[in-house]
Amino acid sequence: MTPQAKPIENNPYPGLINSGIEFFNCPEGEVNIILNKRIILFTELPFAIIQILKEDISKNKDVELALHDMHPHSEYNRLEQFAKCRFGGLDFQADIENNTLQEGEYWDCPLHGKCAAEGIICKLPKVNGERLVKQEVDLMRLLSSEMTNEIIAEQLNLAFGTFHLVKKKLYKKLKVLTKQGVARIATALNII
């Protein structure tokens, strides 16, 4: 049940020292929660938190339908699936703070590219008010590596000139000038 994530020496996870709540997926596939300085199972989630999840799901009919398609006979499983898909990454931003649910977070789901509900339940992160697209997330991950621009362009199946245009657009969206700036934001967004 120990999460595999970044160390907490300087940045404690939400719920450890504040009133925030952090959902995260365990390697075993279950959803756990950091709440009131403890790690609890999804089955132990307080009723008030369940209500927050239900209210958010009910605001979007596409989310409701996608969850119902996945789990037609179990509201509990739909709630857990919502938490898993929308908030599965263990990061330093509370998923619920002051009874307000954040919009969602990026985590490296093994079903990316193969899930019928992708982009409906899960959400790619926003930066400076703009939602990232999959190509930008992939580019951020590659730019944060030690790969050269030529190799990154090849990995993304882009002509080198097109790669530079895509990279320039990403830098503008992120408001950065360097690969190091991209890596800093990618780390904060749980992309790397």
LINGI-V381405 format. One record per residue. RES is the residue in one letter. SS is DSSP state (helix for helix, strand for strand, loop for the rest). PSI is psi in degrees with one decimal (* if undefined). OMEGA is omega in whole degrees, -180 to 180 (NA if undefined). Layout:
BEGIN
RES&SS&PSI&OMEGA ; RES&SS&PSI&OMEGA
END
This chain:
BEGIN
M&loop&-0.5&178 ; T&loop&125.0&-179 ; P&loop&143.1&174 ; Q&loop&98.8&-177 ; A&loop&-172.5&-178 ; K&loop&149.8&-180 ; P&loop&156.5&-174 ; I&loop&13.2&-176 ; E&loop&-49.4&-175 ; N&loop&-22.7&-179 ; N&loop&94.5&178 ; P&loop&149.4&178 ; Y&loop&148.2&176 ; P&loop&142.9&-180 ; G&loop&-16.5&179 ; L&loop&-41.2&-179 ; I&loop&3.2&179 ; N&loop&-176.0&-177 ; S&loop&3.0&180 ; G&loop&162.1&179 ; I&strand&132.7&-179 ; E&strand&118.5&172 ; F&strand&147.6&172 ; F&strand&149.4&179 ; N&strand&136.5&176 ; C&loop&157.9&178 ; P&loop&-27.0&180 ; E&loop&-7.6&178 ; G&loop&-3.8&180 ; E&loop&160.2&178 ; V&strand&127.6&175 ; N&strand&167.1&-176 ; I&strand&138.5&169 ; I&strand&119.9&-175 ; L&strand&130.2&177 ; N&loop&46.0&176 ; K&loop&21.7&179 ; R&strand&155.3&170 ; I&strand&123.7&-180 ; I&strand&161.8&176 ; L&strand&157.8&178 ; F&helix&-32.8&180 ; T&helix&-19.2&-179 ; E&helix&7.2&-176 ; L&loop&130.6&179 ; P&loop&151.3&-178 ; F&helix&-40.2&-179 ; A&helix&-37.1&179 ; I&helix&-38.7&176 ; I&helix&-41.5&179 ; Q&helix&-39.1&178 ; I&helix&-43.9&178 ; L&helix&-46.4&-180 ; K&helix&-44.2&-179 ; E&helix&-40.5&-179 ; D&helix&-41.3&178 ; I&helix&-42.3&-176 ; S&helix&-14.6&179 ; K&loop&-14.9&-175 ; N&loop&108.8&-177 ; K&helix&-34.5&178 ; D&helix&-39.7&177 ; V&helix&-45.5&179 ; E&helix&-47.1&-178 ; L&helix&-43.3&180 ; A&helix&-43.3&179 ; L&helix&-38.1&179 ; H&helix&-38.1&177 ; D&helix&-37.0&-179 ; M&helix&-38.8&-175 ; H&loop&76.2&-174 ; P&loop&-19.3&-173 ; H&loop&6.6&-175 ; S&loop&109.5&176 ; E&helix&-39.2&178 ; Y&helix&-47.1&180 ; N&helix&-34.9&177 ; R&helix&-42.4&179 ; L&helix&-45.1&180 ; E&helix&-39.6&178 ; Q&helix&-41.4&178 ; F&helix&-48.7&179 ; A&helix&-40.7&-179 ; K&helix&-47.3&-177 ; C&helix&-42.4&-173 ; R&helix&-31.7&-171 ; F&helix&28.8&-171 ; G&loop&-18.6&-177 ; G&loop&142.4&175 ; L&loop&109.9&-178 ; D&loop&-173.1&-174 ; F&loop&7.5&177 ; Q&loop&125.8&-178 ; A&loop&137.3&176 ; D&loop&-32.5&173 ; I&strand&127.2&178 ; E&strand&127.4&-179 ; N&loop&43.6&180 ; N&loop&19.2&178 ; T&strand&127.9&-180 ; L&strand&130.4&175 ; Q&loop&166.8&-173 ; E&loop&-23.6&-178 ; G&loop&174.0&-178 ; E&loop&161.1&178 ; Y&loop&138.2&166 ; W&loop&155.1&-172 ; D&loop&75.3&-179 ; C&loop&133.8&178 ; P&loop&-11.9&-180 ; L&loop&3.1&178 ; H&loop&131.0&180 ; G&loop&-8.6&-177 ; K&loop&0.1&-174 ; C&loop&130.7&180 ; A&loop&-22.9&-178 ; A&loop&9.1&-179 ; E&loop&132.7&-178 ; G&loop&-8.9&177 ; I&loop&-58.3&178 ; I&loop&-52.6&178 ; C&loop&156.8&-180 ; K&loop&136.5&171 ; L&loop&151.2&-175 ; P&loop&159.9&174 ; K&strand&145.1&174 ; V&strand&128.2&-180 ; N&loop&39.0&177 ; G&loop&-2.8&-180 ; E&strand&134.6&179 ; R&strand&135.1&175 ; L&loop&154.6&173 ; V&loop&164.4&-175 ; K&helix&-43.7&-180 ; Q&helix&-37.5&180 ; E&helix&-39.1&177 ; V&helix&-45.6&178 ; D&helix&-42.8&180 ; L&helix&-41.1&179 ; M&helix&-42.6&180 ; R&helix&-43.9&-178 ; L&helix&-38.8&178 ; L&helix&-23.8&179 ; S&loop&-3.7&179 ; S&loop&-174.2&178 ; E&loop&8.4&-179 ; M&loop&149.4&175 ; T&loop&162.8&178 ; N&helix&-37.7&-180 ; E&helix&-43.7&-179 ; I&helix&-39.2&178 ; I&helix&-45.2&178 ; A&helix&-42.9&179 ; E&helix&-44.2&179 ; Q&helix&-35.8&-179 ; L&loop&2.9&-178 ; N&loop&44.3&179 ; L&loop&141.0&170 ; A&loop&150.1&-174 ; F&helix&-39.7&178 ; G&helix&-42.1&177 ; T&helix&-40.0&177 ; F&helix&-46.3&-179 ; H&helix&-35.8&177 ; L&helix&-43.1&179 ; V&helix&-42.9&180 ; K&helix&-42.7&180 ; K&helix&-43.5&178 ; K&helix&-41.9&178 ; L&helix&-46.8&180 ; Y&helix&-40.3&180 ; K&helix&-44.1&180 ; K&helix&-40.0&-179 ; L&helix&-15.5&-175 ; K&loop&50.2&177 ; V&loop&165.9&-180 ; L&loop&-10.8&-173 ; T&loop&165.1&174 ; K&helix&-34.4&179 ; Q&helix&-38.5&176 ; G&helix&-39.9&176 ; V&helix&-44.6&-179 ; A&helix&-38.5&179 ; R&helix&-45.3&-180 ; I&helix&-39.4&178 ; A&helix&-37.6&177 ; T&helix&-46.0&-179 ; A&helix&-31.3&-178 ; L&loop&3.8&178 ; N&loop&21.5&179 ; I&loop&-34.1&176 ; I&loop&*&NA
END
